[in-house]
Amino acid sequence: MQDNDLALITDAIRLAGRVATGFVGKDAQSWDKPGNAGPVTEADLAVNTALERTLRSARPDYGWLSEESEDSGARLQQDTLFIIDPIDGTRSFVEGSRTWAHSVAVAHRGEITAAAVYLPLRDKLYTAARGGGAFCNGVPLSTSNGTDLNAAEVLATKPVMEPRHWADGEPGFHRSHRPSLAYRLGLVAEARFDAMLTFRPSWEWDIAAGALIVSEAGGICTDKSGAPLRFNNVRPQLNGVIAAGQHLHPEVLAALAPDAS
């Protein structure tokens, strides 16, 4: 782990944006991954190649975990690694929407220490370093101070609203959705939404960067049981995610059904 990791990944993620936008407006080749794992495009692979070349040449002793790279397990032997989602929101990218992001994080002994999320077509760059605060385009971020879950603006998919997840049935908060998990976390960090919830197993590369950005903005980001998030797991998945401001996060946990976790 090095002190200038944030500068390195910020430069790299801007490069990712230039690579990806080179495919925008073109008919980028796309196909479905095996096992119903979603779509991938030649842009995803081009971004992954550019990031791996740039980051691994700068930090050859760091491990590597990316959605678009084969996971050999070698990363488990390394204290520090990059966690990458070349394009988070690939379906959105294929559809020609602007709501897709690049996500790059550095993890050291299970904790995220530097993070960047970039939406090139929305000109939004979220950054954070552990202990250094969170920013969007250089402006400091703070999560919302909301306390009433029923009055909250929450980013979540429809399955989150199923009554089985909640002690008193379907909650009364207002639900919205954005395609990219990394972007959803950024929106919580900048207090445009009060919380982000997902109860499904979540890949580390979707969450790693955004989790630090939320926590450095003063919020709390845990798994759906309330346990701290740990990264570089053997199977790189998390037990869902609850991200919210300091006051609202415990309200979310208290409202969940006892067996929801």
C-alpha angles and dihedrals in degrees: 000000000000132000094237097052091112092056090049096051092042091057090044094051091052087053088052089055092053091050095048096045088055085073096045112111091020129096096256111196112252136179140171121265119235119270096032089287094148135256129316129190137200086253091061090053094045091052091047091052092048093049094046093049092048101041101038093048089054095044108025091166094059123096124237133229118170134158089232100045127079108254109229095177092240088119090070089072093055126082094210130039145160117249111201140185105183093197119006106196099032092168088056090050092051091049092053095248122146094226104097129103147196115233124197127171140167117220124195119191092338099315128100112241103172131021142178132181118184131189103188096187091051094041091232121142117180117192138175141168122195108270092005104088131244129276142186113207087340096308115121116248132218127182120235123276095222119143104176112085093193090057095043129116105228134185109218143131121251095260089064088067095059109123092231090073095056131067093221099031129259110003123237100232121119111256125213132169139214123183098233121068090201090054092047089057091048090053090054090049091054092046095242085125129025098221147358121214134186122163098185122094105278128209114240093233091061093052111027101087097036093050092062092044090056095046093046088051088060099264134118124246120186140144117273092272091055094253119140116263115253122191138206093048122169088250101033097224134113128215094250124291136256114188121175145128118292094261099042099045095072089046090057092050092048092052096054122103113258092249095042092100 
